[in-house]
Amino acid sequence: MGRTLGIYGGIVETRHKTRSRQLAPNLTFRQIRCAMNSSPASSWPERIPAPPELVEKAEELVRTYRGCFRFRHPDARVRYWDDLPLVVEHLRDYGDKKAWKAAQELQRCL
């Protein structure tokens, strides 16, 4: 028997555990998702590291405009190319005019 969250917020007993945990209790979420989509994990594109100058600039913006990244884990780091547009997006969405201009400068470097 498993447990799940009911419609109104209560815990409801179910007859089966979640399918992904039944199939492979020791796999990561990414491995389970790959298995369920019938695609091997090697088909995922490799993440490309960003140049150190851009990483340093993005990390500085994250430290400067902490309010735009309040959901962010303190140990999280900007390391890859696909992290940079996320920094730009959050500066534009949650920042003031100065943050928006800083995001514009970072976007030009991309």
C-alpha positions in Angstrom: 0.0 0.0 0.0 1.2 3.5 -0.8 0.2 6.9 0.2 -0.8 9.9 -1.9 -2.1 13.4 -1.4 -5.8 13.5 -1.8 -7.9 16.2 -3.6 -8.5 18.2 -0.4 -5.0 17.8 1.1 -5.5 14.7 3.1 -3.3 11.6 2.9 -5.1 8.8 1.0 -4.1 5.1 1.1 -3.6 3.6 -2.4 -3.4 0.0 -3.4 -0.2 0.5 -5.4 3.0 2.4 -4.9 3.9 4.9 -7.6 4.8 3.2 -10.8 8.3 4.6 -11.0 9.2 3.4 -7.6 7.7 0.0 -8.3 9.8 -0.4 -11.4 13.1 0.8 -10.0 13.4 1.8 -6.3 17.1 2.7 -6.5 17.3 4.8 -9.6 17.4 8.6 -9.9 14.5 10.6 -11.3 16.4 11.2 -14.6 17.1 7.4 -15.0 13.4 6.6 -14.4 12.2 9.3 -16.8 14.6 7.9 -19.5 13.4 4.4 -18.9 9.7 5.4 -19.0 10.3 7.3 -22.3 12.2 4.3 -23.7 15.2 6.4 -24.5 18.7 5.6 -23.1 20.3 8.1 -20.7 23.1 8.5 -23.3 20.7 10.3 -25.6 20.6 13.3 -23.4 22.8 16.1 -24.7 25.9 16.8 -22.6 25.9 20.1 -20.8 28.4 22.6 -22.1 30.5 24.5 -19.5 30.3 28.3 -19.8 33.4 30.4 -20.1 34.8 31.4 -16.7 34.4 35.1 -17.4 30.6 34.7 -18.0 30.3 32.4 -15.0 32.0 35.0 -12.8 29.8 37.8 -14.1 26.6 35.8 -13.6 27.6 34.8 -10.1 28.3 38.4 -9.3 24.8 39.4 -10.5 23.3 36.6 -8.5 25.0 37.8 -5.4 24.2 41.5 -6.1 20.5 40.9 -6.8 19.7 38.2 -4.3 16.0 39.1 -4.3 15.6 37.8 -7.8 16.9 34.4 -6.8 15.4 33.9 -3.3 14.3 30.4 -4.3 17.9 29.4 -5.1 19.8 27.0 -3.0 22.8 28.7 -1.4 25.2 26.1 -2.7 23.9 26.3 -6.3 26.5 27.6 -8.8 26.3 28.9 -12.4 28.4 26.5 -14.4 26.8 25.7 -17.8 25.6 27.6 -20.8 22.0 26.8 -20.1 22.3 28.4 -16.6 23.0 31.8 -18.1 19.7 32.4 -19.8 18.0 31.5 -16.5 20.0 34.2 -14.7 18.9 36.7 -17.4 15.3 35.6 -17.2 15.1 36.0 -13.4 16.8 39.3 -13.4 14.3 40.6 -15.9 11.3 39.1 -14.2 12.0 39.8 -10.6 14.4 42.7 -10.6 14.2 46.5 -10.8 15.5 48.7 -13.6 19.2 48.2 -12.6 18.7 44.4 -12.6 17.1 44.6 -16.0 20.0 46.6 -17.4 22.5 44.1 -15.9 20.5 41.3 -17.5 20.7 43.1 -20.8 24.5 43.4 -20.5 24.8 39.7 -19.7 22.5 38.8 -22.6 24.8 40.7 -25.0 27.7 38.4 -23.9 25.7 35.4 -24.9 
